Amino acid sequence: MIHELKRYQAHPGKADALRARFVAVTVPIFARLGITVRHYWTCPQEADCLYYLVEFTDEAARSAAWAAFAADDEWKAAKAASEKDGPLLASQTTVLLHPQSFSAPR
């Protein structure tokens, strides 16, 4: 199993719009494409950030899932519509997490 810890930093004043787009658009598209998100978080010390943990069976599944998401027409249209007044996302980081042999079994 491969996990990605994603951190999205919204442009100032756009965190609510970014989270709203996740709820209304991104989460359903992820579900339709089979992208498994284990959890979403916010952090009181980083009000403009959204964190989430994604799970993939292997690197091939990860690559295919993100390629499908990037090519998705519904996503492209929703992103464009939500960014008429400028981009919501200032930056994003991804940390790939690989389990270790001493990790607790699920």
N, C-alpha and C positions, 0 to 999 in steps of 0.2 A: 504494500500500500504506500502511496505517496500522498503527502498532505502539503498544501500550500497555505501559508498564513499571508493574507492580503491586507494591506493597509492603504486606505484611500484618504487622501487629504483634500478636502473641498476648498475651493476658493473662499476667501472671507465672505461670510454672509450667505453662503450657498449650501451649507451642510444639510439644512432641512430639505431643500430641493433634491439634493443627492439621495438622501434617505428615502424620500417620497418616490423617487424614480426607481429605487431598488424594490420597494414594496409593490408598486403598481406594475412595473415592467420587467426589471432584471430578474427578480426571484421567479416569476412564472416562466420566463424564457429559460432560465437555468433548469427548472424542473422539466420543461418540455424537451430539452436537449440532453437530459440525464446527468447534469452537473450536480453533484452531491455537495451541499453546503452543510457542514456539521453545526455551525453556530455563527451568529453575528454579535458583535460587541461594539459599544462605544466606551470611551474613557473620559471621565470627568476632567482630567488634566489636559485633554486634547479635544475640545468641543467640536472642532471641524473635521475629526477623523472618524472613519468607520473601519472596523476590522472584521474579517471573516475567515473561516477555516474551510477549505475545500479538500475533498478526498477523491483520489483517483486510484484505480487498480494498478496502473503502471504508467510509464512515460508515454507510451503510444496513445493510451486513452486520454491522458492529459493534453497532449498535442492536438489530437483530433477534436476534443471538446472545445478548446479555446479557438481553434480554426473555425469550427461550426458556429460558435458564438459571434466571432468577428464578421462572418459572412451572412449572418441572419438578417433578413430584410426587416423584420419587425423591430429588432434591436437598432438597426441603422436609422429607421424612421423615427423611433421614439427618442433616440439620442439627439438627433437633429432638432426635433420639436422642442425638447427640453433645454436646448442650448441656444435658443434664439437671442437671448440677452448675454451670451458668452458661455464659455465652458463651465461646467460645475466642478470638474475635477482638476485640481492644481497639480497633484502628483500621486503616484502610486508606487508601492514597493511590494515585492513578492519574495517570501522566504520559503524555499523548498525544504520540507522536513521529511527525513527518512527515519523509520523506526530502528531502534537498536535491539540487539539480541536480548538485552536485559529489560526491555519494555514490558509492561504488564500486558497480558493477552486481553483482547476485547471479547 
